[in-house]
Amino acid sequence: MLNNIFNPLPSNKPTKFIILLLLATIIPFIAGPLIRSVYSGSDSAQHIFYLVLMVGGYHQGASVYLYFDSDAKKIINRHKWYFYFWPLMISASIMLFYLIDNLWLESYFLQSYAMLTIYHYQKQNIGVYSLLAPTLGSGRMMPVERGLIMGGAVVGMLVFTWPIDRSLFQGTLLSTYKDSIETFSLTLLCVLTLYTVYYISKNYLFSQTRQTQYARAALLLVLVTFFWPMFIIEDKQTAFFMYATAHGLQYYVFIAIAAFNGDKIQHLLNTEHLKGILLRYYNLILFIVLTALSVYIWKELYLLNPPAIFNFSDTEIKRSIFGLASSISLIHYWIDGRIWKIRHNDSREFMRSKFKFLCNYSGNLKS
């Protein structure tokens, strides 16, 4: 089955990768409202909803695999301070922060943390678009397209941090200027949407000099307006489910492909084919096991201190444990912010080794 999904023939691999990535992006936007509205009276549907939401959220544990990947370790071993020292400092800092136990500080921290999460989501969407744009159409991602997608991040950062749990942000600037912020973010989304429609119509749909690129145009519009559910879906938990799960599933696709490919694997496939196949499956199993173990540890840390909101805890030990668990997300952002950043030469080489099968990919990496 896996051999069929990850077919080594270059003519098939890009198509299957694109299908997996697009399904990971689109399915949560269909499944979320369907599960919560059509089958809202079913307990089993509610369990499925929370299970899929958690699966999407647990993707942060998958970053651990990168420390065991032979290609990623080339980057990690060159930058030990970045990948070992600073993650420890992040954990220690967040643990200390929660030991202070100041509700006002925690409210602003959670506000910043929520905004950083949205920024991280949209940075991954830029990665999705930069990978797929040359394959869905022609030519690599343009600076204006990157700007439009990051404009969508601003919309999400402004609107996301208020509606999920309003009690977290009482007394903060976000609470004080809630109506103005929501109006501005909705206006910005409308402006971005209209300009994106104009841009794709001019460049990809009705251009006289270029080939029509329907798929690329649709993908750009979807990623620019990625956070629209927050404005039109009354149940904010369902809206959160849609883009958080899409982000998590995208990441699983990236890491699974990374585990299944690479320079060492390709060399073995060409020289000692059986060893190459065995290493592929070993890496894939290692990715699954490490992710499951990381998720288990993360979940157990939270269960040691199940707070009513986020920050209620009765002992210093529990507050520090909650800080340790909370820091895992920030460490995930920190690691990914370097491994996948193609402006660095070693990251470009890493991406080439993992996604060599994509058409026009080497040209895309020059951006």
N, C-alpha and C positions, 0 to 999 in steps of 0.2 A: 504493500500500500504506500509506504513512504517513498519507495523507489518511483512510484507513479507520480506522486505529488512533487518530488524534487528530482525530476528527470534531468540528467546531466546534459541533454541535447540543448544547445544554446537557442534553438528555434522555439522550444517549448517552455524553457524555464522563465523567461521574462513574463510571458502571458500568465503563467500559474502564480508567479509572485504578485503580479498586479491584481489578479482576481482575489487572492488571499488578503492583500492589503485593503482593497476596496470593500470587500465583505466585512472586514474588521471595522472599517470606518462607518459603513452604512447600516449594518444590522442593528446596532444598539438604538439608532434613531427610529427604527421601525418597531423593534421588540419592546422598548420601554413603554411607550403609550399603549401598545396592544396589551401587554401583560397587566398594566395598572388600571386600564379603563374597561376593556372588553371583558376581562376575567377578574375584575377587582374583588368579586365576592368569593373567589376561590382561595382557600388557604394554600393549596399547592402552588398556585400562581404567585402568591406573595413570597413563598419560599424560593421559588425559581428566580424571582426578581432580586431578592437579596443575595442569593447565591451568585448570580451573574455579576451583580454590582461588586461583590467582594472579590470575585475572580479578577475583575478589571482593576480593582484597587491593589490587589496583591502583586501586581506586576513589578512593584518596586523591589521586591526580593530577588527578581531575576537578574538585577545588576551584579549580584554576587558571582554569577557565572563568569563574568568578564575577567575576574581575577584568576580563573583557571583556563581560560582560552589561550592557546599558544600564540595567536596573532595579537590579541589584546595585551598580553603580558609584555610584548615588546615595548609598548607605550608605557605601561605601568612601571616596568623595571627602570625605564629612563627617567621617570618622574616620581620617585618613591615618596618625596615629601608631599606631593599633590595627592597621591592615591592612598597613602597610609597615615601620614602625620595629620593632615588637615581634616580627614574624616573623624579621627579621634578627637581633635579639637572641637569640631562641630558637636559631637556627642556630649563632650564635657561641658561645653557652653550652654547647651539647651538644658541639660540636667541641672546646672547651677541656676539657670534662669527660673526654672520651676521651683527650685528650693527657696527662692526669694518670696514666692507665693503672693505676688502683688496682682490683684485682679485687673487694675487699670493697665499695667504693663502687658499682662497676658492678652488683654483684649486687642491692643495694638499689634502685639506679636502675631496673633492669629489672623488679624486683618492683613498684615504683610505676608504672612505665610500663604493665605488663600490667594492673594494676588500673584505671588511667585509661582504657585501651582498652575494658575491659568497661563502665565507666561511660558512655563515649561511645556504645557500642552501645545501651545501654538508654535513654539520652537520645533517640536516634533512634527507638527503639521508642515512646517517649512521643509523639514527633511523629507517628508513624504512627497511633497510636491516637487522638490528638486530631483528626487530619484525617478519619479514617474513622468514628469513633464516631457523629457526628451523621447520617452517610449510611447506615450499617448499621442504626441504630436511631433513637432520638430523644433530643435533648439532648446538650450537650457533655460532655467528660470531667469527671468529678467529682474533687475533691481526694483522696478515698480511693482512687480508681483509680490516680491518679498515684503515691500512696504504695505501693500494692501492686506496681506495675511497678518502682519504684525499690528495693523490698525484694528483688525478683528480681535487681537489679544487685548488691546486697550479697552474695547467694549466689554470683553469678558471680565477683565480685572476690575472694572468699575461696578458692574452689575452683579457679579457672582458673590462678592463678599457680604452682601446684605441679606438676601432673602432666605438663605439656607437655614440659619438659626439666628434669629434677630437678637436673642438674649445675649449672644456672645459680644455684641458690638454696642450695647447700650452705653451712652455717655461718650462715645467716640465721635470724631468728625464725620465718619460715615453715617452714623445714626442721626446726627444733627442736620446734615444736608442731604438726607436720603432722597427726597423728592427731586431736588435739583440734579443730583448725580444720576438718578434713573432717567430723567428727561434728557440729559446730555448724552448718556450712553445710547439711548434709543435713537436720538437724532444722528449720532455718529454712525450707528449701524445702518440707518437708512441712506446716509450720504455714501458710505462705503459700498453698499449694495448697488446703488444707482451708478456709481462710477465704475464698479467692476463690470456691471452689465454693459455699460458703454465701452469699456476697454476690450472685453472679450468679443463684443460685436464687431468692433473696428479691426481687431487683430486676428481673431480666430474663426469668426462666423461669416462675415460678409466682406472680407478683404479681397480685392481683385488680384493682388499680387501673391497671396499665400494660399496654401492648401487649407481647406476647412478642417478645423480640429475641434470637433464636438466634445470629445471626452476630456480633453485638456481644459476647455472652457468650463465644463460642468464641474470638474474637480476644483478649479480655482474659485468658482463661486461658492461651492460647498465649504471650503476651508476659510474663506473670508467671513462667511456668515455662520461659522461653526457654533457660536453661542446664542443663536436666535431662540432656542427653546426657553431660555430664562425669561423672555418677554411674553410668550404666548401660551405657555403651559402653566396652569394654575398650581399644580402639584410640583413644587420646586425640587422635591426629591427625585421625581421622575426626570426632570430636566437635567439634574446633576448626573443621574444614571446614564443618560444618553451620551454626553461627551466624555465623562470620566471612563466609562466602559470602552468607548471607542478608542480612547487614548491607550488604555491598558492592553486591549487586544492588538492594536497596532504594534505596540512594543513587543508583545509575545512573538508576533510574526518576524520582526527584525531580529530578535535574539535567536529564535529557532533557526532562521536562515543563516545567521552568523555561526551558530554551532555546527551547522551542516556543511559549511563551506570554509575555505581558507587555503592559504598557500601550502601548508603542510599536508592537508588532505588531498589537494590537487596533485601534489608531487607524488604521494603514495599511490593515488589512483592511476597515475601514468607509469609508475615503476613497479610497484607491488600492489596490484589492484585489490586483493583481498584485505590487506592491511588498511588500505584507504577506506574501504567500505566499513570495516570494523571500527576504525577511528571515528567515522561519521556517526555511527549509532552510539558509540561510547560517549561522544560529546553531547548528543541529543539527550541521552539518558542522564548524563551528569547535569545538564541544564535543568531537567525536570526535577531531579532529586534535590539539587541545591536550592532551587526555587521553593519547593515544597517545605524543605527544612527551614529556610529563612522565614517563610510565611508562618510556620508553626511557632517559631521562637517569637516573632513579632506579635502574633496573636496572644501568646501566653503572657508576654510583658504587659499588654493592655488589660488582660483579664485579672492581673494582680491588682489593678486599680481601675475598676469600672466607674468612671465619674458620671454625675448626673448631666453635666454639660460637656466640659472637656477638662476643666481645671480644678474641680473639687477633689480634694484628697485630705486625709486626716493625719498623715504622718510624713516626715521628711523623706523616708525611704520610698514611700509610694509616689511622692511627687517626683523624686529623682528617677524612678523607674519609668514613670510616664514621660518624663523628658527624654530618656534614652529611647523609648519606643517612638516618640515624635520625631527624633532626630534622623530616623531611618529614611524618611521621605527627603529631608534636606541633603543627606549623603547621596541618595539616588540622583538628585538634581545635580549635585557637585560632580559625581563620576561621569554622568552622561554629558555634562557640559564640556567635557574635554575629549572623551573617547570618540564621540561622533562629530566633532567640530572639524569640518574638512578644510578650514583655512590653515590648519597645521599639517605639515608634510607627513608626519608619522600617522596622523588620523586619516589622511587621504590614502596612504598605502594600506592601512587597515581596511578601509571601506572598499578599496579596489580588490583586495584579497577575498572579501566576503561577497561582493556583489559584482564580480567580474562578468557574470552572465548577462547583465542588463545591457540592452542595445544602447549605444552612444554614451555609456556611463563614464568612460574615461574623459570624454569631452566635458561632461557635466561637472566633473570634479575639479576642473580648472577654475570654476567660478569662486 
